[in-house]
């Protein structure tokens, strides 16, 4: 499966402009033969922990436009957005739109970033999302989820090959971003792709560094601080993952700490 990560500067709270550029990037990725293109967290608006604008459901104008772009270019699109919740506060969500323009699933951010009060203005998600393209099993996480190893263990136990993490990870903590992506890869024998925001918003400065890491922790692609598309071929993992991961799982003391 040819994976494409899209790193570009969003216009703050301007989904029309961002959608215009996203459609061009989707077409360009498809022309290069990509099976899937992933954008950063809430990329059509910029991440906002206190949302009061641009909240929509999966039948809204923005998602409908992305469905059309996915179908016309025959490519799967992963898009972050603020999802309307009829029962309460909105979700910080990522939608998966397949190459036929159909909704394949929605992942809702499980761990909300309390230091900026995201937990007071959004509803927590309560389920994983796994889908498959060309034999590659893919799971999703969003930004702050990266700090919670248990989520990645849950994906590993369900046979996931690749975890994609759309994010708005700030410049001042970018070292943590890099370390954690490699750590999740090594700990659980997963491909991990972090797709980070670029630019500046009222809530922070974002310097990209979108990365793709192999199951042994090797960085095979790093966008650094550039507006760019990065492409990498992802293959299904060899059963059992890396030797180190197999050994560490065998040596776990599940009598002392529970596992998922």
C-alpha positions, 0 to 999 in steps of 0.5 A: 500500500502506498501511503501519503502524508500531507503536511501543509499550513492551514488557514485558521478557521477557514475551511473553504480555503483549506479545502481548496488546497486539500483537493489539489493535494488529493489529486496530486497524491492520486497521480503519484499512485497513493492508495491513501492520503492523511491530513493533520488533526482538524486540518480544515480549520486548525485545532481549537480546544474551545470550538464554537465554529465549523462544527459539522456532521459527516453529511456536512458540506466539507466532508461531502466535498472530501467524499467527492474528491476521494471518489473522483481520484480513487483514493482513500482520504483521512481527514480530521474535523470537528464532529457534531454530536446530537447528544452533547459536546462535539467530538474531535474526530477523524473520518476515513473516506474510501476510494469510492467516496463512502464513509469507512469509519469515524475515529473520535479522540479518546484522550482529550488534552486537559491542560488546554481544557479540551476535555471541557469542550469535547466529548471523549471517544470510546472505541478504536477504529480499524480498517484495511487497504491492500492487506494492511490493517490500519488503526487511528489515534489523534495527537495526545493519544500518542502519549498513551501506550495502552492504546497502541497495545490494544491495536497490536493485539488486534493485528494492526500493521500501521497506526496513523496519528493526525496531530497538532503537536506544538513546536515546544514539545516536538522532541516528545513527538519524535521520541514517542512515535519511535517508542510506540513503534519499537514497543509494539512492532508497528508502523507508525505515521505521525501527520502533524500540523504546520503554521501558527494559530491562537493556540500554538506554533506547529512545525510539522515533522510528520514522520513514518517509522518502521516496526523496528523504530527506523525513521524512513520519512521525515517532512521536517518543517516543509510543506510537502507530501511524503510517500512510503510503501507500507507492507503487512507486518511479518506475523509476530512483529520484531524479535525484541517485541516478541521477547518482551511480550513473552516476559511480561508479568501479567500477574502484576499488571493487567493488560488490555 
